[in-house]
Amino acid sequence: MPPLAVLLAGLTGSGKTTLARALAARGFTRLSVDEEVHRLHGRYGVDYPEDTYFARERPALATVRAQFTAELEAGHDVVLDHGLWRRTDRDAWKEAA
């Protein structure tokens, strides 16, 4: 059976991380763009100005996308913990899967 990719879409506070963590507890590899930004740059609005988030997010997105495809190619189920608010973003991640 091919690996499963779960792409979560929703606004902040809608439960994406809660669901992603539940899937991770069932064996999915959980990937989070926000956590990659935090790892690289610290806390939003504390360690860097809020208006610079999207510039900081771009390289984190590239890193997470590479991890996403590598995990799927290795046969692992993956859950992407990211907002995916825009249809173009959802379509790009679906294509990556």
C-alpha positions, -999 to 999 in steps of 0.1 A, spaced: 0 0 0 14 34 -9 21 59 19 -6 84 30 -1 121 30 -25 141 51 -26 179 43 -43 199 70 -60 232 61 -74 256 85 -72 289 104 -50 294 134 -65 277 164 -87 253 144 -71 221 157 -46 213 130 -18 207 155 -40 186 178 -50 164 149 -14 162 135 -1 151 169 -28 125 172 -18 111 138 19 112 148 10 91 178 -3 65 153 29 64 134 27 93 109 57 116 105 45 150 115 60 180 97 53 216 109 64 247 90 57 269 120 80 247 142 107 249 115 105 287 115 106 287 153 136 264 153 155 287 129 143 321 141 127 319 175 93 331 186 69 351 164 68 387 174 93 382 202 126 372 186 118 388 153 93 414 140 59 400 130 61 416 96 91 395 87 74 361 93 67 353 56 103 361 45 115 338 73 89 311 63 101 307 27 133 288 34 114 268 61 88 258 35 115 246 12 131 225 40 98 210 51 88 203 14 120 183 9 114 164 42 78 157 30 88 142 -3 117 123 12 94 107 38 68 97 12 95 83 -11 107 62 18 72 48 22 63 67 54 29 82 61 31 119 66 9 147 81 16 183 72 8 206 100 4 239 81 -25 263 73 -27 258 35 -51 287 33 -47 293 -4 -59 269 -30 -26 273 -49 -7 262 -18 -29 232 -13 -25 223 -50 13 226 -48 15 203 -18 -9 178 -34 14 178 -65 44 172 -42 26 142 -27 
